C-alpha cells in the first residue's frame, strides 16, 4: 500500500499530544509488543508508554509532540529518554515524535549512551508505518485526516467442559446473563452476543475435543459464540478485553452447570462503522488466548495456569537438542526433579501437515519394493542389495523385506512442486532404476515372493507397527511445556497434564531388601504412593501428582504444595532407607547426570559439554561447548556445514 507525501503530512499535522501517545501505543501493539500501558500524565517520570517485547525485554517510550511537524527535536528533548531509563532501571528505550530528529541528535542519541539500547521513531517513520499497515491505516486514517474510526470488534468464543472435554454452548436463557455480565465488566462499551460458525484456524493452535462433538469436529466450521464490542479505543486493549470475555464466559458456564471450564477466544476481527471503508472487515493480528476456571478456582489465563513457579524451580539444563526428552524441572533446595507433560490432540495445522506427510509416504511406499524371503541372520545374496528394512513375518521361517524409494530412505517426505523440482527434491538420490533391478532379481529367486505394497503393509501391521499411523494424539514433553507453552494446542484440559516428582539416594550397598509397601509416603490430595526401584547404585523414588490436584489446581500451586510437603517427606524417606541401605544420601542431580548425561539446574554456558562437532586439521573436534566457541575465530575454521551454522549463530548473537 503506497503512502504519498501528502498522506504523511495529513496524518502528522492531525496529531495532538494525546493522539500521538495513543497512536504510538497502537503501533507498538501491532508490531509485536504486549502489556502496552499508557502512563502519560502528571508524574509519569518522562515515560509515556510501557511495553514488553515478545522476546521478553521491557521498553520505555517517550513521546514528544510538536505543533509543526516540520520542526526538529533537539538533543535536549531526546536526552530525556536515557534519564527515564536510569530512573526505572531499564535498558531499552524508544523516542517517538511526529516531528523530525536532527542528524546530530540522532548521532548523540545512539552513541552517547552505550549502556542502553535506544531507538527512535520520527514523524516520517511513524506515519509510513501506519499507512503501510492495513489495520492501523483502517483505524487511524480515512484518506483525508486522522480519525480514530469507530469499530465493532468481534471476538469468537468456544467453551470446553473439563470433565467431558465436550463443547459447551449457552442455553438460550443464559445468553442474557452472559451479555449482562459482559456489559458490566466492559462498561462503557456496548456488547452484543450471538451464535456464529467459524473455521478452526481462528483459534489456532486449536485442540479439538476427544472424542469429537457435533459442535467441534465433523464439519468444516465450529459452532461458537460471537461477542461483538463497540467502543474499544485502543488496539492494545484487545488482549485485556478478550481476557474479560473469557473470564465472564467460564463463570457463567459454571453457574449453569457446576464443573470446570476453559474458554478459548479466537482471533478478533474489526468491522468499520464509519469512514470511507464503512462495513469492511479487517482481521486483527491478536493471538488467541484461553481462560481456565476449575470447580474451586477463579478464572486464570491458561498460560498462567500451566506455568511453573520460577522462583523455586528451573527448567535450565545442559541438554543437547537430541537430549530434549531428558530435560526436567529441578528444585535446587530440595534436590528433586519433576517431569511435566501435557497430552492431547495435535493442532489443526499439525494434523493437516501430518495428513499430507502420510499421503506422500503411502505414495512412496507403493513405489518401493517389498518381498517375503527365507529368514536370515545375515544378508548373503550378492546379486541383490541388502534390504533397507526387514521384520520377521507371522509366516514361520519367513521375513518381510523392503527396499525403499529414495524419499523414504532420505528420512523425510518431499512434496511435489509446480515449477520443477525443489532443492530438497534434487538432494534426494533417484534410485528408481536400482529398485527396478532389485525387483527383477527378486523375480528370479525361487524362494522370494514379491508382495503387493498393500499386502506388505498389512503383514507388517500384524507383527509390528502400523506404517500408515495417523497422528491422533501427541505428548508435549517437559522441554516443550516449559519453553514453548504457546505452541501447545488449546483448550488444555487440566487433567491432560502429567506431573511426577523424582528423588534419588546414592548408597554403598543394600543390607536387606527394600520394603514393597510405600503407601504411607503419599500426601493426600497432592502426591500418590511412590514407585521405588534400584538403578546403578541409586535408590530412585517417583511420586505422581494426584488426579484431584491436577483437576482443580494450577501447576504453580501444585509445585508450591509439593515444596511444602517434600522436605519432611524426603527426611522420612531417608530414615526408612537408612534401615536398608549403607549411607544413603540424596543425590538426584548426580543420578540424572550419571544415567542421562544431563546436568539439571545449570545455565548451558556453564557446561563443558560439546554441542557442535566438526573436522579441524583432519581431526574431529568440539567446535562449540557450553562455554562458547573453540579453536579460534570462526573465520579460521575449515569450510563445511558447521561453519555456515556457526556464522549464523554468531551473527544472531551480534544482532541481539
C-alpha positions as CSV (number, residue, x, y, z in Angstrom):
1,X,0.0,0.0,0.0
2,X,1.6,3.2,-1.2
3,X,2.0,6.2,1.2
4,X,2.4,9.6,-0.6
5,X,4.0,12.6,1.0
6,X,0.6,14.4,1.2
7,X,-0.9,11.5,3.2
8,X,2.2,11.5,5.5
9,X,1.7,15.3,6.1
10,X,-2.0,15.0,6.7
11,X,-1.5,12.3,9.3
12,X,1.3,14.1,11.1
13,X,-0.4,17.5,11.2
14,X,-3.6,16.0,12.5
15,X,-1.9,14.6,15.6
16,X,-2.1,16.3,19.0
17,X,-0.2,15.3,22.2
18,X,-2.8,12.8,23.3
19,X,-3.4,11.1,20.0
20,X,0.4,10.8,19.4
21,X,0.7,8.7,22.5
22,X,-2.4,6.6,21.6
23,X,-1.2,6.1,18.1
24,X,2.3,5.1,19.2
25,X,0.8,2.6,21.6
26,X,-1.2,1.0,18.8
27,X,1.9,0.9,16.6
28,X,3.8,-1.0,19.3
29,X,0.9,-3.4,19.8
30,X,0.6,-4.0,16.0
31,X,4.4,-4.7,15.7
32,X,4.6,-7.5,18.4
33,X,4.7,-5.8,21.8
34,X,2.3,-6.7,24.6
35,X,1.5,-5.4,28.0
36,X,1.3,-2.0,26.4
37,X,0.3,0.6,29.1
38,X,0.0,4.4,28.6
39,X,1.3,6.2,31.6
40,X,1.3,9.7,30.1
41,X,0.3,12.4,32.7
42,X,1.5,14.2,35.8
43,X,4.3,12.4,37.5
44,X,4.9,9.9,34.6
45,X,8.6,10.3,35.0
46,X,9.1,11.2,31.3
47,X,7.7,7.8,30.5
48,X,4.6,7.9,28.2
49,X,4.3,4.2,27.4
50,X,5.5,1.0,28.9
51,X,5.6,-2.2,26.8
52,X,7.0,-5.7,26.7
53,X,8.6,-7.2,23.6
54,X,7.7,-10.7,22.5
55,X,11.3,-11.7,23.3
56,X,10.8,-10.6,26.9
57,X,12.6,-7.2,27.3
58,X,10.8,-4.2,28.7
59,X,10.6,-1.0,26.7
60,X,10.1,2.6,27.8
61,X,8.7,5.0,25.3
62,X,9.0,8.8,25.4
63,X,6.6,10.7,23.0
64,X,7.3,14.3,22.0
65,X,4.7,16.2,20.1
66,X,5.4,19.4,18.0
67,X,2.6,21.6,16.7
68,X,4.5,22.0,13.5
69,X,5.6,18.6,12.1
70,X,8.4,20.3,10.2
71,X,10.1,21.2,13.4
72,X,13.2,19.3,14.6
73,X,13.6,17.7,18.0
74,X,16.7,18.9,19.9
75,X,19.3,16.8,21.7
76,X,17.9,18.0,25.0
77,X,14.5,16.5,24.1
78,X,15.9,13.1,23.0
79,X,18.1,13.1,26.1
80,X,15.1,12.9,28.4
81,X,14.7,9.2,27.5
82,X,18.0,7.9,28.9
83,X,17.2,9.9,32.1
84,X,13.9,8.0,32.4
85,X,15.6,4.6,31.7
86,X,18.1,5.3,34.5
87,X,15.3,6.2,36.8
88,X,13.4,3.0,36.2
89,X,16.5,0.7,35.9
90,X,15.8,-0.4,32.3
91,X,18.0,-0.7,29.2
92,X,15.6,-0.4,26.3
93,X,14.0,2.8,25.1
94,X,12.2,4.3,22.2
95,X,11.8,8.0,21.4
96,X,8.7,8.7,19.2
97,X,7.7,12.1,17.7
98,X,5.5,13.5,14.9
99,X,8.4,15.9,14.1
100,X,11.9,15.4,12.8
101,X,15.1,14.4,14.6
102,X,18.3,16.2,13.6
103,X,21.2,14.2,12.4
104,X,23.3,15.5,15.3
105,X,20.6,14.5,17.8
106,X,20.4,11.0,16.2
107,X,24.1,10.6,16.5
108,X,24.2,11.7,20.1
109,X,21.1,9.7,20.9
110,X,22.6,6.4,19.5
111,X,26.3,6.9,20.5
112,X,26.4,8.8,23.8
113,X,24.6,6.1,25.8
114,X,26.4,2.8,25.2
115,X,24.8,1.1,28.2
116,X,21.3,1.5,26.7
117,X,19.6,0.0,23.6
118,X,17.9,3.1,22.1
119,X,15.7,3.5,19.0
120,X,13.9,6.5,17.5
121,X,10.7,6.8,15.5
122,X,10.5,10.1,13.8
123,X,7.4,11.6,12.2
124,X,8.1,10.2,8.7
125,X,8.7,6.7,10.0
126,X,5.7,6.8,12.3
127,X,3.3,7.9,9.5
128,X,4.6,5.4,7.0
129,X,4.4,2.6,9.5
130,X,0.7,3.5,10.0
131,X,-0.1,4.0,6.3
132,X,1.6,0.7,5.3
133,X,-0.2,-1.4,8.0
134,X,-3.7,-2.3,6.8
135,X,-5.2,-2.4,10.3
136,X,-3.6,0.8,11.6
137,X,-4.5,2.6,8.4
138,X,-8.1,1.4,8.5
139,X,-8.4,2.5,12.1
140,X,-6.4,5.8,12.1
141,X,-6.6,7.3,8.6
142,X,-9.5,7.7,6.2
143,X,-7.5,9.3,3.4
144,X,-8.3,12.9,4.4
145,X,-7.3,13.3,8.0
146,X,-6.5,11.4,11.2
147,X,-9.7,9.8,12.6
148,X,-9.8,7.1,15.1
149,X,-12.5,5.1,13.3
150,X,-15.5,3.7,15.2
151,X,-15.2,0.0,15.0
152,X,-17.0,-3.1,16.2
153,X,-14.6,-5.8,17.4
154,X,-15.8,-9.3,17.1
155,X,-14.3,-12.0,19.4
156,X,-15.1,-15.6,18.5
157,X,-15.5,-17.8,21.6
158,X,-15.7,-21.6,22.3
159,X,-16.1,-23.1,25.7
160,X,-15.0,-26.6,26.8
161,X,-16.2,-28.5,29.8
162,X,-13.2,-30.2,31.6
163,X,-14.9,-33.4,32.8
164,X,-16.2,-34.5,29.4
165,X,-13.9,-32.5,27.1
166,X,-17.2,-31.5,25.3
167,X,-18.3,-28.2,23.8
168,X,-20.5,-26.0,25.9
169,X,-23.0,-23.6,24.4
170,X,-25.0,-21.3,26.5
171,X,-28.7,-22.3,26.9
172,X,-31.0,-19.6,25.5
173,X,-32.0,-18.4,29.0
174,X,-28.3,-17.9,29.9
175,X,-27.3,-15.8,26.9
176,X,-28.9,-12.7,28.5
177,X,-27.0,-13.4,31.8
178,X,-23.7,-13.6,29.8
179,X,-24.4,-10.4,28.0
180,X,-25.3,-8.6,31.2
181,X,-22.1,-9.8,32.9
182,X,-20.1,-8.6,29.8
183,X,-21.8,-5.2,29.8
184,X,-20.8,-4.7,33.5
185,X,-17.1,-5.6,33.1
186,X,-16.7,-3.9,29.7
187,X,-18.6,-0.7,30.5
188,X,-19.0,1.9,29.0
189,X,-18.6,-0.2,25.8
190,X,-21.6,-1.7,24.0
191,X,-21.7,-5.6,23.9
192,X,-23.8,-7.9,21.6
193,X,-23.8,-11.7,21.9
194,X,-24.9,-14.0,19.1
195,X,-24.4,-17.6,17.8
196,X,-21.8,-18.0,15.0
197,X,-19.9,-20.5,12.9
198,X,-16.1,-20.1,12.2
199,X,-13.3,-22.3,10.9
200,X,-10.9,-23.7,13.5
201,X,-8.0,-21.6,12.1
202,X,-9.4,-18.6,14.1
203,X,-8.4,-20.5,17.3
204,X,-5.0,-21.9,16.3
205,X,-3.2,-23.5,17.9
206,X,-6.5,-25.2,18.5
207,X,-7.2,-28.6,20.0
208,X,-10.4,-30.4,19.0
209,X,-12.3,-32.4,21.8
210,X,-11.8,-36.1,22.4
211,X,-14.0,-37.6,21.2
212,X,-15.2,-35.1,18.6
213,X,-18.6,-33.4,19.2
214,X,-21.2,-32.2,16.8
215,X,-20.2,-28.6,17.6
216,X,-16.5,-29.2,17.1
217,X,-15.1,-31.8,14.7
218,X,-17.1,-33.4,11.9
219,X,-17.8,-30.2,9.9
220,X,-15.5,-27.6,8.4
221,X,-16.8,-24.9,10.8
222,X,-17.1,-24.8,14.6
223,X,-20.3,-23.7,16.3
224,X,-19.2,-20.9,18.6
225,X,-20.4,-17.7,20.2
226,X,-19.6,-14.3,18.7
227,X,-19.1,-11.4,21.1
228,X,-19.2,-8.0,19.4
229,X,-17.9,-5.0,21.3
230,X,-18.3,-1.4,20.2
231,X,-16.2,1.3,21.9
232,X,-12.7,-0.1,22.1
233,X,-10.4,2.9,21.5
234,X,-7.0,1.2,21.5
235,X,-5.6,-1.9,19.9
236,X,-3.5,-2.6,23.0
237,X,-6.8,-3.1,25.0
238,X,-7.8,-6.1,22.9
239,X,-6.0,-8.7,25.0
240,X,-7.5,-7.4,28.2
241,X,-10.9,-7.3,26.7
242,X,-10.5,-10.9,25.4
243,X,-9.5,-12.0,28.9
244,X,-12.5,-10.3,30.5
245,X,-14.8,-12.0,27.9
246,X,-13.2,-15.4,28.7
247,X,-13.5,-14.9,32.4
248,X,-17.2,-14.0,32.2
249,X,-17.8,-17.0,29.9
250,X,-16.4,-19.6,32.3
251,X,-18.1,-18.1,35.3
252,X,-21.5,-18.1,33.7
253,X,-20.9,-21.6,32.4
254,X,-20.1,-22.8,35.9
255,X,-23.3,-21.2,37.2
256,X,-25.3,-23.0,34.5
257,X,-23.7,-26.4,35.3
258,X,-21.2,-27.0,38.1
259,X,-17.7,-28.0,37.0
260,X,-14.6,-26.7,35.4
261,X,-14.4,-24.9,32.0
262,X,-11.9,-23.4,29.6
263,X,-12.9,-20.6,27.2
264,X,-10.9,-20.1,24.1
265,X,-11.1,-16.6,22.5
266,X,-10.0,-16.7,18.9
267,X,-8.5,-14.0,16.6
268,X,-10.6,-10.8,16.7
269,X,-12.0,-9.1,13.6
270,X,-12.7,-5.3,13.3
271,X,-15.7,-4.1,11.4
272,X,-15.5,-0.4,10.4
273,X,-18.6,1.6,11.4
274,X,-17.6,4.9,9.9
275,X,-15.4,6.5,7.2
276,X,-15.0,5.6,3.6
277,X,-14.4,1.9,4.4
278,X,-17.6,1.5,6.5
279,X,-18.8,-2.1,6.6
280,X,-15.4,-3.6,5.7
281,X,-14.0,-6.3,8.0
282,X,-10.3,-6.4,8.9
283,X,-8.7,-9.4,10.7
284,X,-6.6,-8.3,13.7
285,X,-3.3,-9.9,14.4
286,X,-4.0,-10.7,18.0
287,X,-3.1,-14.1,19.4
288,X,-5.9,-16.2,20.7
289,X,-6.0,-16.7,24.4
290,X,-7.7,-19.1,26.8
291,X,-9.1,-18.7,30.3
292,X,-9.4,-21.5,32.8
293,X,-11.8,-21.9,35.7
294,X,-11.8,-25.1,37.8
295,X,-14.6,-26.0,40.2
296,X,-12.7,-24.4,43.0
297,X,-10.6,-21.6,41.4
298,X,-11.2,-18.1,39.9
299,X,-10.6,-17.5,36.2
300,X,-7.0,-17.5,35.2
301,X,-5.2,-17.1,31.9
302,X,-4.3,-20.6,30.6
303,X,-0.7,-19.7,30.1
304,X,-0.6,-18.7,33.8
305,X,-2.5,-21.9,34.8
306,X,0.1,-24.2,33.2
307,X,3.2,-22.1,34.2
308,X,5.6,-23.2,36.9
309,X,7.0,-21.2,39.8
310,X,10.3,-20.0,38.5
311,X,11.4,-18.7,41.9
312,X,11.8,-22.3,43.2
313,X,12.1,-24.4,40.1
314,X,14.1,-24.1,36.9
315,X,13.9,-25.7,33.5
316,X,17.6,-24.9,32.7
317,X,20.0,-27.7,31.9
318,X,22.9,-28.5,29.6
319,X,20.8,-30.9,27.5
320,X,21.5,-31.0,23.8
321,X,18.7,-30.9,21.3
322,X,19.0,-34.7,21.0
323,X,18.6,-34.9,24.8
324,X,15.4,-32.8,25.0
325,X,13.4,-35.7,26.3
326,X,15.6,-35.7,29.4
327,X,15.0,-32.1,30.3
328,X,13.3,-31.8,33.7
329,X,12.2,-29.2,36.1
330,X,14.7,-29.0,39.0
331,X,14.4,-27.7,42.6
332,X,17.9,-26.9,43.9
333,X,16.8,-26.5,47.5
334,X,15.2,-30.0,47.7
335,X,17.4,-31.6,45.1
336,X,14.4,-33.2,43.3
337,X,13.3,-33.2,39.7
338,X,9.9,-33.0,38.1
339,X,8.5,-34.4,34.9
340,X,5.9,-32.1,33.4
341,X,4.0,-33.3,30.3
342,X,0.7,-32.3,28.5
343,X,-1.0,-34.7,26.1
344,X,-3.8,-34.1,23.7
345,X,-4.8,-33.9,20.0
346,X,-2.5,-32.1,17.7
347,X,-3.4,-28.7,16.3
348,X,-5.3,-28.3,13.0
349,X,-2.1,-27.2,11.2
350,X,-0.1,-30.1,12.6
351,X,-2.9,-32.6,11.6
352,X,-3.0,-31.1,8.1
353,X,0.7,-31.4,7.7
354,X,0.7,-35.0,9.1
355,X,-2.1,-35.9,6.6
356,X,0.0,-34.5,3.8
357,X,3.1,-36.3,5.0
358,X,1.2,-39.6,5.3
359,X,-0.3,-39.3,1.9
360,X,3.2,-38.7,0.5
361,X,4.6,-41.6,2.5
362,X,1.9,-44.0,1.2
363,X,2.6,-43.0,-2.4
364,X,6.3,-43.7,-1.9
365,X,5.6,-46.9,-0.1
366,X,3.7,-48.1,-3.1
367,X,6.7,-47.2,-5.3
368,X,9.0,-49.3,-3.1
369,X,9.8,-53.0,-3.5
370,X,8.6,-55.5,-0.8
371,X,9.2,-59.2,-0.7
372,X,8.8,-62.3,1.5
373,X,12.1,-64.2,1.7
374,X,13.5,-67.0,3.8
375,X,14.5,-65.9,7.3
376,X,18.2,-64.8,7.7
377,X,20.7,-63.7,10.3
378,X,23.0,-62.1,7.7
379,X,22.2,-61.0,4.2
380,X,24.4,-63.2,1.9
381,X,22.9,-62.6,-1.5
382,X,25.5,-60.6,-3.5
383,X,23.3,-60.2,-6.6
384,X,20.5,-58.5,-4.5
385,X,21.3,-55.4,-2.4
386,X,20.6,-55.7,1.3
387,X,17.1,-54.5,2.1
388,X,16.6,-51.1,3.8
389,X,14.4,-52.7,6.5
390,X,13.0,-56.1,7.4
391,X,11.0,-57.8,10.1
392,X,10.1,-61.4,10.9
393,X,6.8,-62.4,9.3
394,X,3.9,-64.2,11.0
395,X,4.6,-67.0,8.5
396,X,7.1,-69.3,10.2
397,X,10.6,-69.2,8.7
398,X,9.9,-66.1,6.5
399,X,11.0,-62.5,6.7
400,X,9.3,-59.4,5.2
401,X,11.9,-57.2,3.4
402,X,11.5,-53.7,1.9
403,X,13.7,-51.7,-0.5
404,X,12.6,-48.1,-0.3
405,X,12.3,-45.4,-2.9
406,X,14.7,-42.5,-2.2
407,X,12.3,-40.2,-0.4
408,X,11.7,-42.7,2.4
409,X,15.4,-43.5,2.8
410,X,16.1,-39.8,2.9
411,X,14.2,-39.6,6.1
412,X,11.6,-37.1,5.0
413,X,8.7,-36.8,2.6
414,X,9.3,-34.5,-0.3
415,X,6.3,-32.8,-1.8
416,X,5.8,-32.1,-5.4
417,X,6.4,-28.6,-6.7
418,X,4.6,-26.9,-9.6
419,X,7.7,-25.5,-11.2
420,X,10.1,-28.4,-11.5
421,X,12.0,-30.0,-8.6
422,X,12.8,-28.2,-5.4
423,X,16.3,-28.1,-3.9
424,X,15.2,-30.8,-1.5
425,X,14.0,-33.0,-4.3
426,X,17.3,-32.6,-6.1
427,X,19.1,-33.6,-2.9
428,X,17.2,-36.9,-2.7
429,X,19.0,-39.6,-4.7
430,X,17.0,-41.1,-7.5
431,X,17.1,-44.9,-7.1
432,X,14.2,-45.9,-9.3
433,X,16.4,-47.8,-11.7
434,X,18.1,-49.6,-8.8
435,X,14.7,-50.6,-7.4
436,X,13.7,-51.9,-10.8
437,X,16.8,-54.1,-11.0
438,X,16.2,-55.3,-7.4
439,X,12.6,-56.3,-8.4
440,X,13.9,-58.1,-11.4
441,X,16.5,-60.0,-9.3
442,X,13.9,-61.0,-6.7
443,X,11.6,-62.3,-9.5
444,X,14.4,-64.8,-10.5
445,X,14.8,-66.0,-6.9
446,X,12.6,-69.1,-6.4
447,X,12.4,-68.6,-2.6
448,X,11.3,-65.0,-2.8
449,X,7.7,-63.8,-3.1
450,X,7.3,-60.2,-4.3
451,X,4.5,-58.6,-2.3
452,X,1.9,-56.1,-3.3
453,X,2.7,-52.9,-1.2
454,X,-0.7,-53.0,0.5
455,X,-0.3,-56.7,1.4
456,X,3.2,-55.9,2.7
457,X,1.7,-53.1,4.8
458,X,-0.9,-55.4,6.4
459,X,1.6,-58.2,7.0
460,X,3.9,-55.8,8.8
461,X,1.0,-54.4,10.8
462,X,0.2,-57.9,12.1
463,X,3.7,-58.4,13.6
464,X,5.0,-54.9,14.0
465,X,3.6,-51.3,13.8
466,X,1.2,-49.5,11.7
467,X,3.3,-47.9,9.0
468,X,0.4,-45.6,8.0
469,X,-0.4,-44.5,11.5
470,X,-2.2,-41.1,11.7
471,X,-1.3,-38.6,14.4
472,X,-4.3,-38.6,16.7
473,X,-2.7,-37.7,20.0
474,X,0.7,-36.3,21.0
475,X,2.6,-35.7,24.2
476,X,4.4,-32.4,24.8
477,X,7.5,-33.1,27.0
478,X,8.9,-31.0,29.8
479,X,11.1,-29.0,27.4
480,X,8.1,-28.1,25.2
481,X,5.8,-27.3,28.1
482,X,8.3,-25.1,29.9
483,X,10.0,-23.4,26.9
484,X,7.3,-23.2,24.3
485,X,3.9,-23.2,26.1
486,X,2.2,-21.1,23.4
487,X,2.7,-23.8,20.9
488,X,0.6,-26.3,22.8
489,X,-2.9,-26.6,21.2
490,X,-5.7,-25.2,23.3
491,X,-8.1,-25.5,25.2
492,X,-5.9,-27.6,27.5
493,X,-7.8,-29.7,29.9
494,X,-6.3,-29.7,33.4
495,X,-6.3,-33.5,33.6
496,X,-4.3,-33.7,30.4
497,X,-1.3,-32.6,32.5
498,X,1.0,-35.3,34.0
499,X,3.4,-34.2,36.7
500,X,5.7,-36.5,38.7
501,X,8.4,-35.8,41.3
502,X,11.6,-37.8,41.3
503,X,14.3,-38.1,44.1
504,X,17.3,-40.4,44.2
505,X,19.5,-41.6,47.0
506,X,23.1,-42.7,46.4
507,X,24.2,-45.7,48.6
508,X,27.1,-48.0,49.1
509,X,25.1,-51.2,49.2
510,X,21.9,-52.9,50.5
511,X,21.7,-54.5,53.9
512,X,18.3,-56.1,53.2
513,X,15.5,-56.0,50.7
514,X,13.6,-52.7,50.3
515,X,10.0,-52.8,51.5
516,X,7.3,-53.2,48.9
517,X,4.6,-51.1,50.6
518,X,5.1,-47.3,50.3
519,X,1.5,-46.1,50.8
520,X,2.5,-44.1,54.0
521,X,4.6,-41.9,51.8
522,X,1.7,-40.5,49.8
523,X,0.4,-37.0,50.6
524,X,-3.4,-36.7,50.5
525,X,-4.7,-34.7,47.5
526,X,-1.1,-33.9,46.4
527,X,1.1,-36.9,45.8
528,X,0.2,-40.6,45.2
529,X,2.1,-43.6,46.6
530,X,5.6,-43.6,45.1
531,X,7.3,-46.2,42.9
532,X,10.7,-47.2,44.2
533,X,13.5,-49.0,42.3
534,X,17.3,-49.6,42.3
535,X,19.4,-48.3,39.5
536,X,23.2,-48.1,39.2
537,X,23.9,-47.6,42.8
538,X,20.9,-45.3,43.5
539,X,17.5,-45.8,45.0
540,X,15.1,-43.9,42.9
541,X,11.7,-42.8,44.2
542,X,9.0,-41.3,42.0
543,X,5.7,-39.8,43.1
544,X,2.8,-39.0,40.7
545,X,0.7,-35.9,41.4
546,X,-2.9,-36.9,42.4
547,X,-5.8,-36.6,40.0
548,X,-7.6,-34.4,42.5
549,X,-4.7,-31.8,42.4
550,X,-4.5,-32.0,38.6
551,X,-8.2,-31.4,38.1
552,X,-8.5,-28.4,40.4
553,X,-5.1,-26.7,40.8
554,X,-2.7,-24.7,38.7
555,X,0.7,-26.1,38.1
556,X,2.4,-23.3,40.1
557,X,0.2,-24.1,43.1
558,X,0.7,-27.8,42.7
559,X,4.5,-27.3,42.8
560,X,4.1,-25.0,45.8
561,X,2.2,-27.6,47.7
562,X,4.8,-30.1,46.8
563,X,7.5,-27.8,48.1
564,X,5.7,-27.6,51.4
565,X,5.4,-31.3,51.8
566,X,8.5,-32.6,50.2
567,X,11.1,-31.5,52.8
568,X,9.5,-33.6,55.5
569,X,8.8,-36.4,53.0
570,X,12.4,-36.7,52.0
571,X,13.5,-36.7,55.6
572,X,11.1,-39.6,56.4
573,X,12.1,-41.5,53.3
574,X,15.8,-41.1,54.2
575,X,15.2,-42.6,57.7
576,X,13.4,-45.6,56.1
577,X,16.1,-46.1,53.5
578,X,18.8,-45.9,56.2
579,X,17.5,-49.1,57.7
580,X,18.0,-50.9,54.4
581,X,21.0,-49.2,52.7
582,X,24.6,-48.3,53.5
583,X,25.0,-44.5,54.0
584,X,22.1,-43.3,51.7
585,X,22.5,-39.6,50.6
586,X,20.0,-37.6,48.5
587,X,21.7,-37.2,45.1
588,X,19.0,-36.6,42.4
589,X,21.1,-34.2,40.3
590,X,24.1,-36.6,40.4
591,X,21.8,-39.5,39.5
592,X,20.3,-37.7,36.5
593,X,23.8,-36.9,35.1
594,X,25.0,-40.5,35.7
595,X,22.1,-42.1,33.9
596,X,21.2,-39.4,31.3
597,X,24.4,-37.3,30.8
598,X,22.3,-34.2,31.5
599,X,23.1,-31.8,34.3
600,X,19.9,-30.2,35.7
601,X,19.6,-26.7,37.1
602,X,22.6,-25.1,35.3
603,X,23.0,-22.5,32.6
604,X,24.2,-24.3,29.4
605,X,27.0,-21.7,29.2
606,X,28.4,-23.2,32.4
607,X,28.6,-26.6,30.9
608,X,31.7,-28.1,29.3
609,X,29.6,-30.4,27.1
610,X,30.2,-30.3,23.3
611,X,27.2,-29.0,21.3
612,X,28.7,-29.0,17.8
613,X,31.5,-31.1,16.3
614,X,33.5,-30.6,13.2
615,X,36.7,-31.6,11.4
616,X,39.7,-29.4,12.2
617,X,43.2,-30.3,10.8
618,X,41.9,-33.8,9.9
619,X,40.6,-34.5,13.4
620,X,37.0,-34.4,14.8
621,X,36.9,-31.8,17.5
622,X,34.3,-30.0,19.6
623,X,33.7,-26.6,17.9
624,X,31.1,-25.3,20.4
625,X,30.8,-26.1,24.1
626,X,28.6,-24.6,26.7
627,X,31.4,-22.1,27.4
628,X,31.5,-20.8,23.8
629,X,33.5,-21.3,20.6
630,X,36.6,-23.4,20.4
631,X,39.7,-23.5,18.2
632,X,40.0,-19.8,17.4
633,X,37.9,-17.3,15.4
634,X,35.2,-18.7,13.1
635,X,37.0,-17.3,10.1
636,X,39.8,-19.7,10.6
637,X,37.7,-22.8,10.6
638,X,37.7,-25.1,7.6
639,X,34.8,-25.0,5.1
640,X,31.8,-27.2,5.8
641,X,28.2,-27.1,7.1
642,X,29.3,-26.3,10.6
643,X,31.0,-23.1,9.5
644,X,27.8,-21.7,8.0
645,X,25.8,-22.8,11.0
646,X,28.2,-21.1,13.5
647,X,28.3,-18.0,11.4
648,X,24.5,-17.7,11.6
649,X,24.6,-18.3,15.3
650,X,27.3,-15.7,15.8
651,X,25.6,-13.2,13.6
652,X,22.3,-13.6,15.5
653,X,24.1,-13.1,18.8
654,X,25.7,-9.9,17.4
655,X,22.4,-8.6,16.3
656,X,20.9,-9.2,19.7
